[in-house]
């Protein structure tokens, strides 16, 4: 007997069956096979269109449609966009000196952004269609543009409900400069919408967040009740009984108190919106794979700042469960208090009805108030759960779910300025487990705890050796742990160790674009450029439409001095992702190096249209203007670049040159002084200081500066050229000729030409 498989059909040979007592029967092995195949044909319990629920649950669907969850994500239309587009528009963001406009035409909505240049003309204007709105409008609406790649880009201007409707910057954007375009991460979409479809290969940790096809609009019933396909099929079956119909769907009311809370906490628990990380999704779990009713720790592990940190009393927009879990009412309820003790997720009361409802809930436990001095008031919430302005979304006011004995001091509604807890101000300290608590002591959890220390550099120095030791001891199978280790080593400038970690990641997942990209990046930094290109070419075969891989190829080829190959790679990157400002900028640099100044200007302009405060692109554009001797136009662009990136010595030197060309010598000297303070041994900065001294008639001091540079950097050709000029002017033709011969050997063709011409003139 044998079983063949061909063309997707099982073929049973004639002698596979037996005839017993006049009946055909299947041998036991085949019977088991048929049962197995039959089981495989049972339809999967999948997510369905949430609107189908209303067919049987019309009243619940009607009231739920008014909740913030149901209105959390949608396409813009006149019915759901009540914003007054004439009030406060155009909007001027003073901090970044940027203008914004909102408009509607031909049934579509648009947001436009621009700046005003020194000549009064518009600069870096960009208009984006609003394809989706994120946020119910109870507190805030953010506007999203969906690009051709399927990424959702958050637009900088948002609408807030306070004061009858206020225009202000989206959370995190209220700074002295504009941020780079910010894509909506899977983590954001997870809590603001029903589960979307994502392209194949984009569920790996670190993948670019892209969305496929039409997106769902709003959180539907299945976020709390789980996939509905089985429930609907069972309900529609002839003679369907109530018990199996109910059993075919998750009802949170039948779950334990812990699981019930987790259904809410999947979205309403965030320990902090600042870099930490606040949670880590378990590796191997897709970004939208959590199903209500399963243990939340199977999907997410939550972390917090160390106890007694300065963030202990922060109040943020997604702090509802975090603050509730600190309340004595919750802690003393022995698990009986959950979110649904107060909230009916199907129907949210408003106004007076809300006040009556929530006060009745309080009275269910506090029928009599022990303290005789307690004021006669039926309004529990205004004192014990007051509304407060959130620190991360400063134009939003939320109910504080920390149930307090007495109201907090001060005015909880007072205006706030946006926090500057980034870069140098970022939290540095231990990252501690928050939920589940205590964190079960397993080998896998030890790895995740170590990853939490290094993932956003909160406790890098202590966490890195712990992660390295755990990986060496456990040798985990998942590539993600090795990637995190490699990135931590790179942060500590331990490139060889990083390469080894990324190589281990590739061994465990040879076709991971994320692992291959990280390995290539480390190889490039180590100077192993040929191998880096080989790794990247393999990654491109796996993910041919990944723009970031082409961008990295361009970086590697630039480092190898292969400008034509770099240009080709950058061109492909911007073809695949026209919104990648970094690729436009480096393409412009490569084109400028090849003498294509017009092409370079187009690319720098494209980069700045996408990201007007991209410091490197500003510096490059200013340098290009200066090369064209357009110093008056270059100076303000240099100034903005220096303001945004004050530690860039090269830009400061070039800025000084532009200022000197405009006879603004004092300002030029200030830029050189700042550059030398940052990098005392900078040959270009010292050389320019020598030129400034020469322009001031201090030739002796200038020559000393040039000779000191050459003592430190004997091959710095520009100093040879400048020293020769001063020596020749002083009559020392022999010494001048010696320096010119050194300059004539420069790799810079411009310096070689100047040296050769000066030698000819000197020898006449």
C-alpha positions as CSV (number, residue, x, y, z in Angstrom):
1,X,0.0,0.0,0.0
2,X,1.2,3.5,-0.7
3,X,-0.1,7.0,-0.8
4,X,0.9,9.4,-3.6
5,X,0.5,13.2,-3.6
6,X,0.3,14.9,-7.0
7,X,-1.1,18.2,-8.1
8,X,-2.6,18.7,-4.7
9,X,-4.8,15.5,-4.8
10,X,-4.3,12.4,-2.7
11,X,-4.4,9.2,-4.9
12,X,-5.3,6.0,-3.2
13,X,-4.0,2.9,-4.9
14,X,-6.6,0.1,-5.4
15,X,-5.0,-2.3,-3.0
16,X,-5.1,0.3,-0.3
17,X,-8.7,-0.7,0.7
18,X,-10.1,-4.0,2.0
19,X,-13.4,-5.7,1.4
20,X,-14.8,-7.1,4.6
21,X,-18.2,-8.8,4.9
22,X,-19.5,-7.1,1.8
23,X,-18.5,-3.5,2.8
24,X,-15.6,-1.4,1.9
25,X,-13.7,-0.3,5.0
26,X,-10.6,1.9,5.4
27,X,-7.6,0.5,7.3
28,X,-6.9,2.2,10.6
29,X,-4.0,4.3,9.3
30,X,-6.1,5.6,6.4
31,X,-9.1,6.3,8.6
32,X,-6.9,8.4,10.8
33,X,-5.6,10.3,7.7
34,X,-9.1,11.0,6.5
35,X,-10.1,12.3,9.9
36,X,-6.9,14.5,9.9
37,X,-7.7,15.9,6.5
38,X,-11.3,16.5,7.5
39,X,-10.1,18.5,10.5
40,X,-7.9,20.6,8.2
41,X,-11.0,21.6,6.2
42,X,-12.7,23.1,9.2
43,X,-12.9,26.8,8.5
44,X,-10.5,28.9,10.6
45,X,-11.9,31.2,13.2
46,X,-10.9,34.4,11.5
47,X,-11.8,38.1,12.0
48,X,-14.8,39.3,10.0
49,X,-16.3,42.6,9.0
50,X,-17.3,44.1,12.4
51,X,-20.5,45.5,10.8
52,X,-21.9,41.9,10.7
53,X,-22.2,42.0,14.5
54,X,-25.1,44.5,14.2
55,X,-27.3,41.9,12.6
56,X,-28.0,40.2,15.9
57,X,-26.8,42.9,18.4
58,X,-28.4,46.0,17.0
59,X,-28.9,47.9,20.2
60,X,-25.3,47.2,21.4
61,X,-24.0,48.2,18.0
62,X,-26.0,51.4,18.1
63,X,-24.7,52.6,21.5
64,X,-21.2,51.3,20.9
65,X,-21.0,53.4,17.7
66,X,-21.0,56.5,19.8
67,X,-18.0,55.4,21.9
68,X,-14.5,56.8,21.4
69,X,-13.2,53.3,20.5
70,X,-15.7,52.9,17.7
71,X,-14.7,56.4,16.3
72,X,-10.9,55.9,16.8
73,X,-9.9,55.7,13.1
74,X,-11.8,56.6,9.9
75,X,-11.6,58.2,6.5
76,X,-12.4,61.9,6.6
77,X,-15.8,63.2,5.5
78,X,-18.0,66.1,6.2
79,X,-20.0,64.2,8.8
80,X,-17.0,63.2,10.8
81,X,-14.9,66.3,10.3
82,X,-16.6,69.1,12.3
83,X,-13.5,71.2,12.5
84,X,-13.9,74.8,11.5
85,X,-11.3,75.2,8.7
86,X,-11.6,78.9,8.8
87,X,-11.1,79.4,12.5
88,X,-7.4,79.8,13.4
89,X,-6.3,78.8,9.9
90,X,-3.7,79.4,8.5
91,X,-1.9,78.4,11.7
92,X,1.5,79.8,12.6
93,X,3.7,77.6,14.8
94,X,6.0,80.3,16.3
95,X,8.6,77.9,17.8
96,X,9.6,76.5,14.4
97,X,8.4,79.6,12.4
98,X,6.3,77.3,10.2
99,X,2.9,77.9,8.6
100,X,0.1,75.4,8.2
101,X,-3.2,75.4,6.3
102,X,-6.1,73.0,6.2
103,X,-8.4,72.9,3.2
104,X,-11.1,70.9,1.5
105,X,-11.7,70.6,-2.2
106,X,-13.4,68.1,-4.5
107,X,-14.5,66.1,-1.4
108,X,-10.9,65.6,-0.1
109,X,-9.0,67.2,2.8
110,X,-5.5,68.5,2.7
111,X,-2.8,69.9,5.0
112,X,-0.2,72.3,3.7
113,X,3.0,73.3,5.3
114,X,5.5,76.1,4.4
115,X,8.0,78.6,5.6
116,X,8.7,82.2,4.6
117,X,12.2,82.9,3.4
118,X,14.3,86.1,3.9
119,X,13.0,87.4,0.6
120,X,9.4,86.9,1.6
121,X,8.9,83.9,-0.7
122,X,7.6,80.5,0.4
123,X,10.2,77.9,1.3
124,X,9.9,74.1,1.3
125,X,6.2,74.1,0.7
126,X,4.5,70.7,0.8
127,X,0.8,69.7,0.6
128,X,-0.4,66.3,1.8
129,X,-3.8,64.7,1.3
130,X,-5.5,63.6,4.5
131,X,-6.4,59.9,4.0
132,X,-7.3,58.9,7.5
133,X,-8.0,60.5,10.9
134,X,-6.7,58.9,14.0
135,X,-8.6,59.8,17.2
136,X,-12.2,60.1,18.1
137,X,-12.1,63.8,18.6
138,X,-13.1,63.5,22.3
139,X,-9.6,64.8,23.0
140,X,-7.5,65.0,19.8
141,X,-7.6,64.2,16.1
142,X,-4.4,63.5,14.2
143,X,-4.3,63.6,10.4
144,X,-2.6,60.9,8.4
145,X,-1.4,60.7,4.8
146,X,-1.0,57.3,3.2
147,X,1.9,57.3,0.7
148,X,2.3,55.0,-2.3
149,X,4.3,52.5,-0.3
150,X,1.4,52.0,2.1
151,X,3.0,53.9,5.0
152,X,0.8,56.2,7.1
153,X,2.6,59.5,7.8
154,X,1.4,61.6,10.8
155,X,1.0,65.2,9.7
156,X,2.3,67.9,12.1
157,X,-0.8,69.9,12.7
158,X,-3.6,68.4,14.9
159,X,-7.0,69.4,16.2
160,X,-7.7,69.4,19.9
161,X,-11.2,69.5,21.6
162,X,-10.3,72.0,24.3
163,X,-11.6,75.6,24.2
164,X,-14.2,74.6,21.7
165,X,-11.6,73.4,19.2
166,X,-7.9,74.3,19.0
167,X,-5.3,73.9,16.4
168,X,-1.9,72.9,17.7
169,X,1.1,70.6,16.9
170,X,0.7,66.9,17.1
171,X,2.1,65.3,20.2
172,X,5.9,65.5,20.2
173,X,6.0,68.1,17.4
174,X,5.8,71.3,19.5
175,X,9.6,72.1,19.3
176,X,11.9,74.7,17.9
177,X,12.3,72.6,14.8
178,X,10.2,70.3,12.6
179,X,10.6,66.6,13.1
180,X,11.3,64.2,10.2
181,X,8.1,62.6,8.8
182,X,6.8,60.2,11.4
183,X,5.2,56.9,10.3
184,X,2.4,55.4,12.3
185,X,4.0,52.3,13.9
186,X,2.2,49.0,14.3
187,X,2.1,49.7,18.0
188,X,0.0,52.9,17.4
189,X,-2.3,51.2,15.0
190,X,-2.8,48.3,17.4
191,X,-4.5,50.6,19.9
192,X,-6.3,52.9,17.5
193,X,-8.0,50.6,15.1
194,X,-9.2,47.1,14.3
195,X,-6.5,44.8,13.0
196,X,-5.3,45.8,9.5
197,X,-3.5,43.7,6.9
198,X,0.2,44.1,6.4
199,X,2.5,43.1,3.5
200,X,4.2,39.7,3.7
201,X,7.6,39.9,5.5
202,X,6.7,43.0,7.5
203,X,5.8,41.3,10.7
204,X,9.4,40.9,11.8
205,X,10.5,43.1,14.7
206,X,12.1,46.3,13.2
207,X,10.3,46.1,9.9
208,X,9.0,49.2,8.2
209,X,5.3,49.6,9.2
210,X,3.3,49.3,6.0
211,X,-0.4,48.6,5.5
212,X,-2.0,46.6,2.7
213,X,-5.4,47.2,1.1
214,X,-8.3,49.1,2.6
215,X,-7.9,49.7,6.3
216,X,-10.6,49.0,8.9
217,X,-12.3,52.1,10.4
218,X,-12.4,52.0,14.2
219,X,-12.0,49.4,16.9
220,X,-14.8,46.8,16.5
221,X,-16.3,44.1,18.7
222,X,-13.6,41.6,18.0
223,X,-10.9,43.5,19.8
224,X,-12.6,42.4,23.1
225,X,-14.5,39.4,22.0
226,X,-11.9,37.8,19.7
227,X,-12.4,36.6,16.1
228,X,-16.1,36.3,15.1
229,X,-16.1,33.8,12.2
230,X,-17.0,30.8,14.3
231,X,-19.6,32.6,16.3
232,X,-21.4,33.8,13.1
233,X,-21.2,30.4,11.4
234,X,-22.5,28.7,14.6
235,X,-25.3,31.2,14.9
236,X,-26.3,30.8,11.2
237,X,-26.4,27.0,11.3
238,X,-29.8,25.4,11.1
239,X,-31.3,24.8,14.5
240,X,-28.5,26.7,16.3
241,X,-28.8,26.4,20.1
242,X,-27.9,29.2,22.4
243,X,-25.2,27.4,24.3
244,X,-22.9,26.5,21.4
245,X,-23.5,30.0,19.9
246,X,-22.3,31.7,23.1
247,X,-19.4,29.2,23.4
248,X,-18.2,30.2,20.0
249,X,-17.2,33.7,21.0
250,X,-15.1,35.1,23.8
251,X,-17.2,36.9,26.4
252,X,-14.9,38.9,28.7
253,X,-17.5,38.6,31.5
254,X,-16.7,34.9,31.6
255,X,-13.0,35.4,32.1
256,X,-11.1,35.7,35.3
257,X,-10.7,39.2,36.7
258,X,-7.1,39.1,35.6
259,X,-7.9,38.2,32.0
260,X,-10.8,40.8,32.0
261,X,-8.3,43.5,33.0
262,X,-5.9,42.4,30.3
263,X,-8.5,42.8,27.6
264,X,-8.5,46.5,28.5
265,X,-4.8,46.7,29.3
266,X,-3.8,45.6,25.9
267,X,-4.4,49.2,24.9
268,X,-5.0,51.2,28.0
269,X,-1.8,50.3,29.8
270,X,1.3,52.3,29.0
271,X,3.8,53.0,31.8
272,X,5.4,55.9,29.9
273,X,5.4,57.4,26.4
274,X,9.0,58.5,26.9
275,X,11.8,56.3,25.6
276,X,12.4,53.4,28.0
277,X,10.9,50.9,26.5
278,X,7.5,50.7,28.2
279,X,6.8,47.2,26.7
280,X,8.4,44.6,24.5
281,X,6.4,42.4,22.1
282,X,7.5,38.8,22.3
283,X,9.6,37.8,19.3
284,X,7.8,35.6,16.9
285,X,4.4,37.2,17.6
286,X,3.0,39.2,14.8
287,X,2.1,42.8,15.6
288,X,-1.6,42.1,15.4
289,X,-1.7,38.5,16.8
290,X,-3.0,39.1,20.3
291,X,-6.5,37.6,20.8
292,X,-8.7,38.8,23.7
293,X,-8.8,36.2,26.5
294,X,-5.3,34.8,26.1
295,X,-2.7,35.8,28.8
296,X,-1.4,39.2,27.8
297,X,2.1,38.2,28.9
298,X,2.1,35.7,26.0
299,X,2.2,38.8,23.7
300,X,3.6,41.7,25.7
301,X,5.9,42.3,28.6
302,X,5.6,45.7,30.3
303,X,8.4,47.7,31.9
304,X,8.8,50.8,34.0
305,X,11.3,53.3,35.3
306,X,13.0,52.4,38.5
307,X,11.1,53.1,41.7
308,X,11.3,56.6,43.1
309,X,12.5,58.0,39.7
310,X,11.5,61.6,38.8
311,X,8.8,60.1,36.5
312,X,6.9,58.4,39.4
313,X,4.0,60.9,39.5
314,X,3.8,61.6,35.8
315,X,0.3,61.7,34.2
316,X,0.0,60.7,30.6
317,X,-2.8,60.2,28.1
318,X,-2.6,56.3,28.1
319,X,-2.2,56.1,31.9
320,X,-5.7,54.9,32.8
321,X,-4.8,51.3,33.8
322,X,-1.4,52.3,35.1
323,X,-2.8,54.9,37.5
324,X,-5.8,52.7,38.5
325,X,-3.5,49.9,39.5
326,X,-1.8,52.3,42.0
327,X,-5.2,53.1,43.7
328,X,-6.1,51.7,47.1
329,X,-9.6,50.9,45.8
330,X,-8.0,48.6,43.2
331,X,-5.3,47.2,45.5
332,X,-7.8,46.4,48.3
333,X,-10.4,44.9,46.1
334,X,-8.6,41.5,46.0
335,X,-9.0,41.4,42.2
336,X,-12.7,42.2,42.3
337,X,-12.3,45.7,40.8
338,X,-11.8,45.8,37.1
339,X,-12.2,48.5,34.4
340,X,-15.8,47.3,33.8
341,X,-16.6,47.9,37.4
342,X,-17.1,51.5,36.3
343,X,-17.2,51.4,32.5
344,X,-19.6,49.7,30.2
345,X,-17.5,49.4,27.0
346,X,-20.7,49.2,24.9
347,X,-22.2,52.5,26.1
348,X,-20.4,55.5,27.5
349,X,-22.7,57.9,29.5
350,X,-22.2,61.6,29.0
351,X,-23.0,64.8,30.9
352,X,-25.3,64.5,33.9
353,X,-25.9,60.8,33.2
354,X,-22.2,60.2,33.5
355,X,-21.9,61.9,36.8
356,X,-24.9,60.0,38.2
357,X,-23.5,56.7,37.0
358,X,-20.0,57.0,38.3
359,X,-21.1,58.4,41.6
360,X,-23.4,55.4,42.0
361,X,-20.4,53.1,41.4
362,X,-18.5,54.8,44.1
363,X,-21.4,54.5,46.5
364,X,-21.7,50.8,45.9
365,X,-18.5,50.4,48.0
366,X,-18.6,53.7,50.0
367,X,-22.3,53.9,51.0
368,X,-21.4,55.8,54.1
369,X,-18.3,58.0,54.4
370,X,-16.3,57.3,57.6
371,X,-14.9,60.8,58.0
372,X,-17.4,63.1,59.7
373,X,-15.8,66.1,58.1
374,X,-16.4,64.9,54.6
375,X,-18.3,67.5,52.7
376,X,-21.9,66.9,51.7
377,X,-21.5,66.4,48.0
378,X,-22.6,63.7,45.5
379,X,-19.7,64.5,43.2
380,X,-17.0,62.0,44.1
381,X,-14.9,62.3,40.9
382,X,-14.0,66.0,41.0
383,X,-12.0,65.5,44.2
384,X,-10.9,61.9,44.0
385,X,-10.5,61.4,40.3
386,X,-10.0,65.0,38.9
387,X,-9.5,65.8,35.3
388,X,-5.8,66.7,34.6
389,X,-3.8,68.0,31.7
390,X,-1.6,65.2,30.3
391,X,2.2,65.7,30.2
392,X,2.7,64.0,26.9
393,X,-0.2,65.4,25.0
394,X,-0.3,68.9,26.5
395,X,-3.5,70.1,24.8
396,X,-5.6,67.1,26.1
397,X,-7.4,66.8,29.5
398,X,-8.2,63.4,30.9
399,X,-9.7,61.8,34.0
400,X,-6.9,60.8,36.4
401,X,-7.6,57.1,37.3
402,X,-5.5,57.3,40.4
403,X,-8.2,57.3,43.0
404,X,-6.8,59.7,45.6
405,X,-7.9,60.5,49.1
406,X,-7.4,64.2,48.5
407,X,-7.2,66.1,45.3
408,X,-3.6,67.0,44.1
409,X,-2.1,70.4,44.9
410,X,-2.1,73.1,42.3
411,X,-4.2,73.6,39.2
412,X,-4.3,70.3,37.3
413,X,-5.7,72.1,34.2
414,X,-2.9,74.7,34.0
415,X,-1.2,74.9,30.6
416,X,2.0,72.9,30.1
417,X,4.9,73.1,27.8
418,X,6.0,70.1,25.9
419,X,8.5,67.9,27.7
420,X,12.1,67.8,26.4
421,X,12.9,64.4,27.7
422,X,14.9,63.3,24.6
423,X,18.5,63.1,23.5
424,X,20.7,64.3,26.4
425,X,17.7,64.6,28.8
426,X,16.5,61.0,28.2
427,X,16.1,58.7,31.2
428,X,19.2,56.8,32.2
429,X,18.7,54.1,34.8
430,X,17.4,50.6,35.5
431,X,14.3,49.4,33.6
432,X,12.2,47.2,35.9
433,X,9.5,44.7,35.2
434,X,6.0,46.1,35.6
435,X,3.5,43.5,34.3
436,X,3.2,40.6,34.8
437,X,4.5,41.2,38.3
438,X,6.5,39.5,39.5
439,X,8.0,38.5,36.2
440,X,8.2,34.7,36.1
441,X,11.8,33.7,36.4
442,X,12.4,31.9,33.2
443,X,15.4,31.9,30.9
444,X,13.4,33.6,28.1
445,X,12.2,36.3,30.5
446,X,15.7,36.9,31.7
447,X,16.6,37.6,28.1
448,X,13.8,40.1,27.6
449,X,14.7,41.9,30.9
450,X,18.2,42.3,29.6
451,X,16.9,43.5,26.3
452,X,14.8,46.1,28.1
453,X,17.9,47.7,29.6
454,X,19.6,48.2,26.2
455,X,16.8,48.6,23.6
456,X,16.6,52.4,24.1
457,X,19.9,52.8,26.0
458,X,18.2,53.4,29.4
459,X,20.8,51.2,31.2
460,X,23.2,50.3,28.5
461,X,26.4,50.1,30.5
462,X,24.9,47.6,33.0
463,X,22.5,45.9,30.6
464,X,24.9,45.1,27.8
465,X,27.1,42.6,29.8
466,X,23.9,41.0,31.2
467,X,22.4,40.5,27.7
468,X,25.7,39.2,26.4
469,X,26.0,36.7,29.3
470,X,22.4,35.5,29.0
471,X,22.8,34.9,25.3
472,X,26.1,33.1,25.8
473,X,24.5,30.9,28.4
474,X,21.2,30.2,26.8
475,X,22.1,30.4,23.0
476,X,18.5,31.4,22.1
477,X,17.1,30.3,18.7
478,X,15.5,33.7,17.9
479,X,17.6,36.1,15.8
480,X,16.0,39.1,17.5
481,X,18.1,38.7,20.7
482,X,21.3,38.7,18.7
483,X,20.2,41.8,16.8
484,X,19.5,43.7,20.0
485,X,22.9,42.6,21.3
486,X,24.6,43.8,18.1
487,X,22.9,47.2,18.3
488,X,24.0,47.6,21.9
489,X,27.6,46.8,21.0
490,X,27.4,49.4,18.2
491,X,26.1,52.0,20.7
492,X,29.2,51.3,22.7
493,X,31.5,51.5,19.6
494,X,32.4,47.9,19.9
495,X,32.1,47.1,16.2
496,X,33.9,43.8,16.2
497,X,31.5,42.5,18.9
498,X,28.6,43.9,17.0
499,X,29.6,42.1,13.8
500,X,29.8,38.8,15.7
501,X,26.3,39.3,17.2
502,X,24.8,40.1,13.8
503,X,26.5,37.1,12.2
504,X,24.8,35.0,14.9
505,X,21.5,36.6,14.0
506,X,22.0,35.8,10.3
507,X,22.9,32.2,11.2
508,X,19.6,31.8,13.0
509,X,17.6,33.6,10.3
510,X,19.6,33.8,7.1
511,X,16.9,35.6,5.1
512,X,16.0,38.3,7.6
513,X,16.4,41.7,5.9
514,X,16.7,43.2,9.4
515,X,19.6,41.0,10.5
516,X,21.3,41.4,7.1
517,X,20.9,45.2,7.1
518,X,22.4,45.5,10.6
519,X,25.3,43.2,9.7
520,X,26.1,45.3,6.6
521,X,25.9,48.5,8.6
522,X,28.5,47.1,11.1
523,X,30.7,45.8,8.4
524,X,30.7,49.2,6.7
525,X,31.6,50.9,9.9
526,X,34.5,48.4,10.3
527,X,35.8,49.1,6.8
528,X,34.8,45.7,5.4
529,X,32.9,47.3,2.5
530,X,33.2,44.5,-0.1
531,X,31.6,42.0,2.4
532,X,29.0,44.6,3.3
533,X,27.9,44.9,-0.3
534,X,27.7,41.1,-0.6
535,X,25.5,40.9,2.4
536,X,23.3,43.7,1.1
537,X,22.9,42.1,-2.3
538,X,21.7,39.0,-0.6
539,X,19.2,41.1,1.4
540,X,18.0,42.8,-1.7
541,X,17.3,39.4,-3.3
542,X,15.1,38.7,-0.3
543,X,13.4,42.1,-0.2
544,X,13.9,43.8,-3.6
545,X,11.6,46.7,-2.8
546,X,13.2,47.6,0.5
547,X,14.4,51.2,0.0
548,X,16.5,51.2,3.2
549,X,18.7,48.3,1.8
550,X,19.4,50.4,-1.3
551,X,20.2,53.4,0.9
552,X,22.7,51.3,2.9
553,X,24.3,50.1,-0.4
554,X,24.8,53.8,-1.3
555,X,26.4,54.5,2.0
556,X,28.7,51.5,1.7
557,X,29.7,52.4,-1.9
558,X,30.3,56.0,-0.9
559,X,32.7,54.8,1.8
560,X,34.5,52.7,-0.7
561,X,34.9,55.7,-3.0
562,X,32.6,54.3,-5.7
563,X,30.5,57.3,-6.5
564,X,28.8,56.0,-9.7
565,X,27.6,52.9,-7.8
566,X,26.5,55.0,-4.8
567,X,24.5,57.3,-7.1
568,X,22.8,54.3,-8.7
569,X,21.9,52.9,-5.3
570,X,20.6,56.2,-3.9
571,X,18.5,56.7,-7.1
572,X,16.9,53.3,-6.6
573,X,16.2,54.2,-2.9
574,X,14.4,57.4,-3.8
575,X,12.6,55.6,-6.6
576,X,11.3,53.0,-4.1
577,X,10.6,55.6,-1.4
578,X,10.4,59.2,-2.7
579,X,9.8,60.4,0.9
580,X,13.3,59.2,2.2
581,X,14.9,62.6,2.8
582,X,18.2,60.9,3.8
583,X,18.6,59.2,0.4
584,X,17.8,62.5,-1.4
585,X,20.5,64.3,0.6
586,X,23.2,61.7,0.1
587,X,22.3,61.4,-3.6
588,X,22.8,65.2,-3.8
589,X,26.2,64.9,-2.1
590,X,27.3,62.2,-4.5
591,X,26.1,64.2,-7.5
592,X,28.0,67.3,-6.2
593,X,31.1,65.2,-5.9
594,X,30.7,64.3,-9.6
595,X,30.3,67.9,-10.6
596,X,26.5,67.8,-11.2
597,X,25.6,70.8,-9.1
598,X,22.2,71.2,-10.7
599,X,21.3,67.6,-9.9
600,X,22.7,68.0,-6.4
601,X,20.6,71.2,-5.9
602,X,17.4,69.3,-6.9
603,X,18.1,66.5,-4.5
604,X,18.9,68.9,-1.5
605,X,15.7,70.8,-2.3
606,X,13.7,67.5,-2.4
607,X,15.2,66.5,1.0
608,X,14.3,69.8,2.6
609,X,10.8,69.8,1.2
610,X,10.3,66.5,3.0
611,X,12.1,67.6,6.2
612,X,12.8,71.3,6.3
613,X,14.9,71.0,9.4
614,X,17.2,68.3,8.2
615,X,20.5,69.8,9.4
616,X,22.8,67.8,7.0
617,X,20.7,68.7,4.0
618,X,20.7,72.4,5.0
619,X,24.5,72.3,5.4
620,X,24.9,70.7,2.0
621,X,22.6,73.1,0.3
622,X,24.4,76.1,1.9
623,X,27.8,74.7,0.8
624,X,26.5,74.4,-2.7
625,X,25.2,78.0,-2.7
626,X,28.6,79.1,-1.4
627,X,30.4,77.1,-4.1
628,X,28.3,79.2,-6.6
629,X,29.5,82.3,-4.7
630,X,25.9,83.0,-3.6
631,X,27.1,83.8,-0.1
632,X,24.2,86.0,0.9
633,X,21.8,83.1,0.2
634,X,24.1,80.6,1.8
635,X,24.6,82.4,5.1
636,X,21.0,82.0,6.6
637,X,20.9,78.3,5.5
638,X,24.3,77.7,7.2
639,X,22.9,79.5,10.3
640,X,19.9,77.2,10.5
641,X,22.1,74.1,10.0
642,X,24.4,75.2,12.8
643,X,21.4,76.0,15.1
644,X,20.0,72.5,14.6
645,X,23.4,70.7,14.7
646,X,25.7,72.9,16.8
647,X,28.5,70.2,17.0
648,X,29.1,69.9,13.3
649,X,32.6,71.4,12.9
650,X,32.7,71.2,9.1
651,X,29.5,73.2,8.7
652,X,30.7,75.9,11.1
653,X,33.9,76.2,9.1
654,X,32.0,76.6,5.8
655,X,29.7,79.0,7.5
656,X,32.7,81.1,8.6
657,X,33.9,81.1,5.0
658,X,30.6,82.4,3.8
659,X,30.5,85.1,6.5
660,X,34.0,86.2,5.6
661,X,33.1,86.5,2.0
662,X,30.4,88.9,3.1
663,X,33.0,90.9,5.1
664,X,31.4,89.7,8.4
665,X,34.7,88.9,9.9
666,X,33.8,89.1,13.6
667,X,30.9,86.6,13.1
668,X,33.2,84.3,11.0
669,X,35.8,84.4,13.8
670,X,33.1,83.4,16.3
671,X,32.2,80.4,14.2
672,X,35.8,79.3,14.0
673,X,36.3,79.7,17.8
674,X,33.2,77.5,18.3
675,X,34.5,74.9,15.9
676,X,37.9,74.8,17.6
677,X,36.3,74.5,21.0
678,X,34.5,71.4,19.7
679,X,37.5,70.0,17.9
680,X,40.8,71.7,18.9
681,X,42.9,69.8,16.4
682,X,40.6,70.5,13.4
683,X,43.0,71.3,10.5
684,X,40.3,73.1,8.4
685,X,39.2,75.3,11.4
686,X,42.7,76.2,12.3
687,X,43.6,76.9,8.6
688,X,40.6,79.2,8.3
689,X,41.6,81.0,11.4
690,X,45.0,81.5,9.8
691,X,43.3,83.0,6.7
692,X,41.3,85.4,8.9
693,X,44.5,86.5,10.6
694,X,46.0,87.1,7.1
695,X,43.0,89.1,6.1
696,X,43.5,91.3,9.2
697,X,47.1,92.0,8.1
698,X,48.6,89.7,10.7
699,X,50.7,87.7,8.3
700,X,53.3,86.5,10.9
701,X,50.5,85.1,13.1
702,X,48.8,83.6,10.1
703,X,52.1,81.8,9.1
704,X,52.5,80.4,12.6
705,X,49.0,79.0,12.4
706,X,49.6,77.3,9.1
707,X,52.9,75.9,10.2
708,X,51.4,74.6,13.4
709,X,48.8,72.8,11.3
710,X,51.5,71.2,9.2
711,X,53.3,70.1,12.3
712,X,50.2,68.2,13.4
713,X,49.0,67.3,9.9
714,X,51.9,67.2,7.5
715,X,49.8,66.2,4.5
716,X,47.1,68.9,4.9
717,X,47.6,70.4,1.4
718,X,45.5,73.5,2.0
719,X,47.9,74.7,4.8
720,X,50.9,74.1,2.4
721,X,49.2,76.3,-0.2
722,X,48.3,79.1,2.3
723,X,51.7,79.0,4.0
724,X,53.4,79.3,0.5
725,X,51.3,82.4,-0.2
726,X,52.4,84.1,3.0
727,X,56.0,83.1,2.6
728,X,56.1,84.3,-1.0
729,X,54.6,87.7,0.0
730,X,57.3,87.9,2.6
731,X,60.1,87.2,0.1
732,X,61.0,83.7,1.1
733,X,60.5,82.2,-2.4
734,X,62.5,79.0,-1.7
735,X,60.4,78.0,1.3
736,X,57.2,79.0,-0.6
737,X,58.3,76.7,-3.5
738,X,58.9,73.8,-1.1
739,X,55.3,74.1,0.3
740,X,53.8,74.5,-3.2
741,X,55.5,71.2,-4.3
742,X,53.9,69.5,-1.3
743,X,50.5,71.0,-2.2
744,X,50.9,69.9,-5.8
745,X,50.7,66.3,-4.6
746,X,47.3,66.8,-3.1
747,X,44.4,64.5,-4.0
748,X,42.2,67.6,-4.5
749,X,42.4,68.6,-8.1
750,X,41.6,72.2,-7.3
751,X,44.5,72.5,-4.9
752,X,46.8,70.8,-7.4
753,X,45.9,73.4,-10.0
754,X,46.4,76.3,-7.7
755,X,49.8,74.9,-6.6
756,X,51.0,74.3,-10.1
757,X,49.9,77.8,-11.2
758,X,51.6,79.4,-8.2
759,X,54.8,77.5,-8.9
760,X,54.9,78.7,-12.5
761,X,54.4,82.2,-11.4
762,X,57.1,81.8,-8.6
763,X,59.7,80.5,-11.1
764,X,59.3,83.3,-13.6
